[in-house]
Amino acid sequence: MTPAINLAKKHKIAHTVHEYSHDPASHSYGLEAVEKLGLNSAQVFKTLVVAQEPKGLAVAVVPVAGQLNLKAMAKALKVKKVAMAAPADVERSSGYVLGGVSPLGQKRLLPTVVDASASEFATIFVSAGRRGLEIELAAQNLLDLTAGLLAPIAQLD
């Protein structure tokens, strides 16, 4: 069990855990999940951590098929500017390894913004806290568990 799954269970949130065999040579963990689980890439979300100026770290949850729009993320957080956080800071803050960072069950709750496209689906998939492990849940449940907000922060390729 990962902290992400434990959090969903503790709050009695309806969820499904999906596991697949992670290929260490894979460069895009999210797209690997799409491929191996046969999912819609718009429904699978990656967890990114940004550094806010001057407030510290925040979490962005965007579709794996897209990119994070840094200006839109800054606007959603009501800060002047954000930049991608250093990998070491991400791992230290979240307690997860890169490629397995979940928006759920992080060491400490960070401001979280989920791309507005998540509301288009009955359920979405996010990392469950380990490479090769996804958790499927309603976007509203993700927002409730992270005290997050919904905003248009993704830039689709």
RALIN-V942051 format. One record per residue. N is the residue number from 1. RES is the residue in three letters. PSI is psi in degrees with one decimal (999 if undefined). NEAR is the number of other C-alpha atoms within 8 Angstrom. D_FIRST is the distance of its C-alpha to the first C-alpha in Angstrom with 2 decimals. Layout:
[[N/RES/PSI/NEAR/D_FIRST] [N/RES/PSI/NEAR/D_FIRST]]
//
This chain:
[[1/MET/142.8/4/0.00] [2/THR/162.9/8/3.78] [3/PRO/-33.6/10/6.80] [4/ALA/-48.2/13/8.14] [5/ILE/-41.6/13/6.24] [6/ASN/-38.6/10/6.58] [7/LEU/-45.1/11/10.07] [8/ALA/-41.7/12/10.98] [9/LYS/-44.9/8/10.27] [10/LYS/-39.3/7/12.14] [11/HIS/8.1/6/14.97] [12/LYS/42.6/6/15.08] [13/ILE/131.5/9/15.28] [14/ALA/125.9/7/15.91] [15/HIS/161.7/9/13.58] [16/THR/135.3/7/12.84] [17/VAL/133.4/10/10.25] [18/HIS/127.1/9/12.43] [19/GLU/144.3/7/11.93] [20/TYR/163.4/9/14.98] [21/SER/111.0/5/16.41] [22/HIS/133.0/8/16.86] [23/ASP/113.7/5/20.42] [24/PRO/-20.2/4/20.90] [25/ALA/-8.8/4/24.39] [26/SER/134.6/8/23.31] [27/HIS/-27.9/4/24.68] [28/SER/103.5/6/23.22] [29/TYR/-39.7/9/19.47] [30/GLY/-45.4/11/19.98] [31/LEU/-29.2/10/22.91] [32/GLU/-41.4/10/21.15] [33/ALA/-43.0/14/18.59] [34/VAL/-49.8/12/21.72] [35/GLU/-53.4/8/23.43] [36/LYS/-27.0/7/20.87] [37/LEU/-3.1/8/19.67] [38/GLY/45.8/7/23.29] [39/LEU/165.5/9/22.79] [40/ASN/123.9/7/25.34] [41/SER/-21.9/10/25.14] [42/ALA/-15.9/8/26.25] [43/GLN/-7.9/12/23.19] [44/VAL/128.4/15/20.60] [45/PHE/143.2/14/20.31] [46/LYS/152.9/11/19.74] [47/THR/120.4/13/18.89] [48/LEU/148.3/10/21.73] [49/VAL/132.7/11/22.61] [50/VAL/156.2/12/26.28] [51/ALA/125.5/12/28.50] [52/GLN/143.6/13/30.83] [53/GLU/123.7/9/34.24] [54/PRO/20.8/4/34.62] [55/LYS/-7.5/6/31.51] [56/GLY/-154.9/7/28.55] [57/LEU/156.2/11/25.46] [58/ALA/161.7/11/24.38] [59/VAL/134.9/13/21.95] [60/ALA/135.1/15/23.36] [61/VAL/110.7/13/21.67] [62/VAL/156.5/15/24.07] [63/PRO/142.0/14/24.44] [64/VAL/-23.3/12/23.77] [65/ALA/-4.9/9/27.35] [66/GLY/-169.3/10/28.80] [67/GLN/161.1/11/29.15] [68/LEU/129.9/10/28.81] [69/ASN/107.1/9/32.26] [70/LEU/-37.1/10/32.48] [71/LYS/-41.5/8/35.51] [72/ALA/-36.9/10/33.91] [73/MET/-43.8/13/30.82] [74/ALA/-42.4/13/33.24] [75/LYS/-43.5/9/35.15] [76/ALA/-35.0/10/32.11] [77/LEU/-7.6/8/31.24] [78/LYS/44.4/6/34.96] [79/VAL/166.3/10/35.28] [80/LYS/-41.5/7/37.85] [81/LYS/146.5/9/35.72] [82/VAL/155.5/13/32.23] [83/ALA/158.6/8/31.33] [84/MET/136.8/8/28.26] [85/ALA/153.1/10/26.49] [86/ALA/139.8/6/26.60] [87/PRO/-41.5/7/23.55] [88/ALA/-37.7/6/23.33] [89/ASP/-38.4/8/23.44] [90/VAL/-50.0/13/20.63] [91/GLU/-41.8/12/18.26] [92/ARG/-44.5/8/19.55] [93/SER/-42.7/9/19.37] [94/SER/-30.8/10/15.99] [95/GLY/4.7/9/14.01] [96/TYR/157.5/13/13.05] [97/VAL/152.7/8/15.14] [98/LEU/140.8/8/17.71] [99/GLY/-11.4/8/16.89] [100/GLY/18.1/13/13.27] [101/VAL/122.4/15/14.28] [102/SER/148.0/14/12.97] [103/PRO/-13.5/13/15.38] [104/LEU/144.5/13/12.72] [105/GLY/25.7/12/11.29] [106/GLN/160.4/13/13.77] [107/LYS/-42.8/7/15.22] [108/ARG/147.6/7/18.15] [109/LEU/121.0/7/19.13] [110/LEU/155.8/8/21.57] [111/PRO/131.7/11/24.14] [112/THR/132.9/13/22.66] [113/VAL/126.3/15/24.87] [114/VAL/134.1/14/23.87] [115/ASP/139.6/14/26.57] [116/ALA/-25.6/10/28.76] [117/SER/-19.4/7/28.37] [118/ALA/-28.8/10/24.95] [119/SER/-8.9/8/27.02] [120/GLU/-11.8/6/28.67] [121/PHE/149.0/10/25.74] [122/ALA/-39.4/7/24.35] [123/THR/156.6/9/20.83] [124/ILE/165.9/13/19.66] [125/PHE/133.5/11/16.90] [126/VAL/164.1/13/15.25] [127/SER/140.5/16/12.79] [128/ALA/9.2/15/9.14] [129/GLY/8.5/14/9.04] [130/ARG/145.5/14/9.70] [131/ARG/132.4/9/12.95] [132/GLY/11.2/10/13.03] [133/LEU/121.6/13/10.36] [134/GLU/149.1/14/11.99] [135/ILE/131.5/13/11.58] [136/GLU/127.0/12/14.89] [137/LEU/167.5/13/16.34] [138/ALA/142.2/12/19.82] [139/ALA/-38.6/12/21.19] [140/GLN/-36.0/7/22.41] [141/ASN/-38.5/9/19.01] [142/LEU/-44.8/11/17.88] [143/LEU/-42.2/12/21.15] [144/ASP/-44.6/8/20.71] [145/LEU/-26.5/10/17.29] [146/THR/-1.1/12/18.69] [147/ALA/37.8/8/22.26] [148/GLY/174.6/12/23.19] [149/LEU/155.4/8/26.37] [150/LEU/129.3/9/27.47] [151/ALA/154.0/9/30.11] [152/PRO/92.1/8/31.62] [153/ILE/-4.4/16/30.20] [154/ALA/151.5/12/29.81] [155/GLN/110.3/8/32.56] [156/LEU/141.2/6/32.35] [157/ASP/999/5/33.68]]
//
